[in-house]
Amino acid sequence: MIGLGSDNYDDDDDYDNADNDNSAPKVLSSVKAPILHRDTQLCQYNPCLENQEPCFQLSVKTGCLCPGLSGADVPPHAPRIQGLLPVSDGVHTGKVEIQWCAPSSVVSRYRVVVEGKEGDALEFRDALRRGLLGPLEVGTKVCVEAVNNAGHSAPSEFSCKRYDPPESSDHKLLAGVIGGGVALILLLIIAAVILWKHQMYKNAKRDSTDGLGNPSYSTEGTL
């Protein structure tokens, strides 16, 4: 009996182990590869600053995004003039400096055209954003063009500008002095009129007082 019981126990134990072995297979949790989230940023590129590293090179190095550029097989968009500023000191005194911003296009060089001197256009490298012009008369129209192998940009309202120099500090100082002088003269005139009227009033009052105190005048007539 003991032997049979022992055999039965072993059989039951084997059966339980078999049941455990034949139980539902374990489901292995899938291993997910970590996803790196990186905020894509625009490239630190300012189209109005000169001598910068091209934006597409910055994009290759850092993975930043560049603004959409038109290709070299199409004429570039027009640049934007920032200003026409007179040079007031140094060896270039009397000349005019032009400043511009690059377009969203592939550019090989820039060309500046001055009204009345279309045949003598000035050319500047693609990395430059400013250049010196000769003396200009007020109202002269100046245009900047972008150029590449496919052609050049067309003039637009923001790529052309008429020269309108700001007033110099000397002119402002002179205007201030003249304005202050005129205001001072007006104040002196007003003060003089007030003093004159006050003096006239005092004289009239004194004459009236002198007349009343004169003994030659009485209610009974002249003595």
Secondary structure as UniProt FT lines:
FT   HELIX           2..21
FT   TURN            47..48
FT   HELIX           55..62
FT   TURN            72..73
FT   STRAND          80..86
FT   TURN            91..94
FT   STRAND          96..101
FT   STRAND          109..114
FT   TURN            115..116
FT   HELIX           118..120
FT   STRAND          122..125
FT   TURN            126..127
FT   STRAND          130..133
FT   TURN            138..139
FT   STRAND          141..148
FT   TURN            149..150
FT   STRAND          151..152
FT   TURN            157..159
FT   STRAND          160..162
FT   HELIX           169..213
FT   TURN            215..216
FT   TURN            219..220
//
